[in-house]
């Protein structure tokens, strides 16, 4: 965590001073709600009887996808120091949620994300690509996913299926996490940063509909606002629109 603290001191996008004021422990409570919701849903769905004729199956997959996205958005807030003003607690939550999401290493994500903020829409931006949607998405995934993560997740899957039915693991653990990468990429990277822009953040913002903005990607479609105010956590981002 000392490595993260040192990087934060030299990074302008790691700024806990929000124009919306001090938030106390609310950020931690919100983070725990997201983690608790994902954990509760995952445990319950691992025991649910899979029936492809039941429309609830597809609803539950979408709910799981959204909760996985919530884990990553919580990690994103931690990268900006907005989960807690206590750096140890803030970064600790960041480590936990990135691991739960897909065994990501928090320091690696931290470095790449702040490089995105510092070099947005340039060759040095790890999130930017001038190719098609598919080419950009593949580059996006390859840029963040390591072979060791794939191996770890594969081993974990094969261990868990000793106790958990394989269809449940695939439908409520594997599929939602993969779908959430598309959700994060499309609404949080591709749509905001594709093409050219007339602002210093090289991004656009989706039209104001707070319900859709939350359901689509925890308000990160309001992307210009996020770049303009990185110290604003996701759950207050709608107020900056």
C-alpha positions in Angstrom: 0.0 0.0 0.0 3.0 2.3 0.5 3.6 2.1 -3.3 0.0 3.3 -3.9 0.4 6.1 -1.4 3.6 7.3 -3.1 2.0 7.3 -6.5 -1.0 9.2 -5.1 1.1 12.0 -3.8 2.4 12.6 -7.4 -0.9 12.2 -9.1 -3.3 15.0 -9.7 -6.2 12.8 -10.4 -5.9 11.2 -6.9 -7.7 14.0 -5.1 -10.1 13.6 -2.3 -11.3 17.2 -2.3 -14.7 17.1 -3.9 -16.7 20.2 -4.8 -19.6 18.4 -3.2 -18.0 18.5 0.2 -16.9 16.0 2.9 -18.7 12.7 2.9 -17.4 11.1 6.1 -17.9 7.3 6.2 -20.6 7.2 3.5 -18.1 6.0 0.9 -17.2 3.0 3.0 -20.8 2.2 3.7 -21.6 2.4 0.0 -18.7 0.2 -0.8 -19.7 -2.4 1.8 -23.3 -2.4 0.4 -22.0 -3.1 -3.1 -19.6 -5.9 -1.8 -22.3 -7.3 0.4 -24.9 -7.3 -2.4 -22.6 -9.1 -4.7 -21.6 -11.6 -2.1 -25.1 -12.4 -1.0 -26.4 -12.7 -4.6 -23.5 -14.9 -5.6 -23.9 -17.3 -2.6 -27.7 -17.6 -3.1 -27.4 -18.1 -6.9 -24.8 -20.9 -6.4 -27.6 -22.9 -4.8 -30.4 -21.9 -7.1 -31.9 -24.6 -9.3 -31.1 -23.7 -12.9 -34.1 -23.8 -15.3 -33.6 -22.3 -18.7 -37.4 -22.0 -19.1 -37.6 -19.7 -16.1 -37.3 -16.0 -17.1 -35.9 -15.2 -13.7 -32.7 -17.0 -14.8 -31.9 -14.2 -17.3 -32.9 -11.5 -14.9 -30.5 -12.9 -12.3 -27.7 -13.0 -14.8 -28.2 -9.3 -15.6 -28.4 -8.5 -11.8 -25.1 -10.4 -11.3 -23.5 -8.5 -14.2 -24.6 -5.2 -12.7 -23.2 -6.2 -9.3 -19.9 -7.3 -10.9 -19.7 -3.9 -12.5 -20.4 -2.4 -9.1 -17.3 -4.1 -7.7 -15.1 -2.6 -10.4 -16.7 0.9 -10.1 -15.9 0.6 -6.3 -12.3 -0.2 -7.2 -12.3 2.8 -9.5 -13.4 5.1 -6.7 -10.7 3.6 -4.5 -8.1 4.5 -7.2 -9.2 8.1 -6.9 -9.2 8.0 -3.1 -12.9 8.6 -2.8 -14.0 5.5 -0.9 -12.4 6.7 2.4 -10.1 9.6 3.5 -8.2 6.9 5.4 -5.7 5.8 2.8 -5.2 2.3 4.4 -8.9 1.6 4.4 -9.4 3.1 1.0 -6.7 1.1 -0.6 -7.6 -2.0 1.4 -11.1 -2.0 -0.1 -9.5 -1.4 -3.5 -7.4 -4.6 -3.1 -10.5 -6.6 -2.0 -12.9 -5.6 -4.8 -10.3 -5.9 -7.6 -9.5 -9.4 -6.4 -13.2 -10.4 -6.1 -13.9 -9.1 -9.6 -11.4 -11.2 -11.4 -8.2 -11.6 -9.3 -6.8 -8.3 -10.6 -3.9 -6.7 -8.9 -4.9 -3.3 -7.5 -1.5 -1.5 -8.0 -1.4 -2.5 -11.6 -5.0 -1.2 -12.3 -4.2 1.9 -10.3 -1.1 2.7 -12.4 -2.9 2.1 -15.7 -6.0 4.1 -14.7 -4.1 7.2 -13.7 -2.1 6.9 -16.9 -5.5 7.1 -18.7 -6.3 10.3 -16.9 -2.9 11.8 -17.5 -2.7 10.9 -21.2 -6.3 10.6 -22.2 -7.0 10.0 -25.9 -3.3 9.7 -26.8 -0.9 6.9 -27.7 0.1 6.7 -24.0 -3.5 6.2 -22.9 -3.9 2.4 -22.1 -7.7 2.7 -22.5 -7.7 4.4 -25.9 -7.6 2.8 -29.4 -8.4 4.2 -32.8 -9.7 0.9 -34.2 -13.2 -0.6 -34.4 -15.3 -1.5 -31.4 -14.1 -5.2 -31.5 -10.4 -4.3 -32.0 -10.6 -1.7 -29.2 -12.4 -4.1 -26.8 -9.8 -6.9 -27.5 -6.9 -4.4 -26.9 -8.7 -3.2 -23.7 -9.0 -6.7 -22.3 -5.4 -7.7 -23.3 -4.1 -4.6 -21.7 -5.5 -5.5 -18.3 -5.8 -9.3 -18.2 -2.8 -11.4 -17.5 -2.2 -15.1 -18.1 -1.8 -15.7 -14.4 -5.3 -14.3 -13.8 -6.7 -16.7 -16.3 -4.8 -19.6 -14.7 -5.9 -18.6 -11.2 -9.6 -18.2 -12.3 -9.5 -21.6 -14.1 -8.1 -23.3 -11.0 -10.6 -21.6 -8.8 -13.5 -22.7 -11.1 -12.4 -26.3 -11.0 -12.1 -26.3 -7.3 -15.4 -24.7 -6.7 -17.3 -27.1 -9.0 -16.5 -29.8 -6.4 -19.2 -28.3 -4.3 -21.2 -26.1 -6.7 -23.1 -27.3 -9.8 -21.2 -26.3 -12.9 -24.2 -24.6 -14.6 -24.5 -22.3 -11.6 -20.8 -21.4 -11.8 -20.9 -20.7 -15.5 -24.2 -18.8 -15.5 -23.8 -16.7 -12.3 -20.0 -16.4 -11.9 -18.3 -16.7 -15.3 -20.9 -15.2 -17.7 -21.8 -12.1 -15.6 -18.2 -11.2 -15.0 -17.5 -11.4 -18.8 -20.7 -9.4 -19.6 -19.6 -6.7 -17.1 -16.4 -6.2 -19.0 -18.5 -5.3 -22.0 -20.7 -3.0 -19.9 -17.7 -1.2 -18.4 -16.0 -1.0 -21.8 -19.0 0.2 -23.8 -20.4 2.8 -21.4 -17.3 3.7 -19.5 -14.6 3.8 -22.3 -15.8 3.3 -25.8 -18.9 5.6 -25.9 -17.2 8.4 -23.9 -13.9 8.4 -25.8 -14.5 7.4 -29.3 -14.1 10.0 -32.0 -13.0 13.6 -31.6 -14.1 16.0 -28.9 -14.0 19.7 -28.2 -13.0 19.6 -24.5 -9.7 19.1 -22.7 -10.9 15.7 -21.4 -11.4 14.2 -24.9 -14.7 12.7 -23.8 -18.5 13.0 -24.2 -21.3 12.6 -21.7 -24.5 10.7 -22.2 -27.8 12.5 -22.1 -29.3 13.1 -18.6 -31.5 10.3 -17.5 -30.3 9.3 -14.0 -32.1 5.9 -13.9 -30.6 4.8 -17.2 -27.2 6.3 -16.2 -27.1 4.2 -13.0 -28.3 1.0 -14.7 -25.9 1.4 -17.6 -22.7 1.9 -15.7 -23.2 3.5 -12.2 -23.3 7.0 -13.7 -20.0 6.7 -15.6 -21.8 7.6 -18.8 -21.5 11.1 -17.3 -17.9 10.8 -18.3 -16.9 14.3 -19.0 -18.1 15.2 -15.5 -15.9 12.4 -14.1 -12.8 13.7 -15.8 -13.6 17.2 -14.7 -14.2 16.1 -11.1 -12.3 12.8 -10.4 -12.7 13.4 -6.7 -16.5 12.9 -7.0 -17.5 9.3 -6.2 -19.9 7.4 -8.5 -22.9 7.8 -6.2 -22.6 11.6 -6.3 -21.6 11.9 -10.0 -25.2 12.5 -11.1 -25.1 15.8 -9.1 -22.4 17.1 -11.4 -24.4 16.5 -14.5 
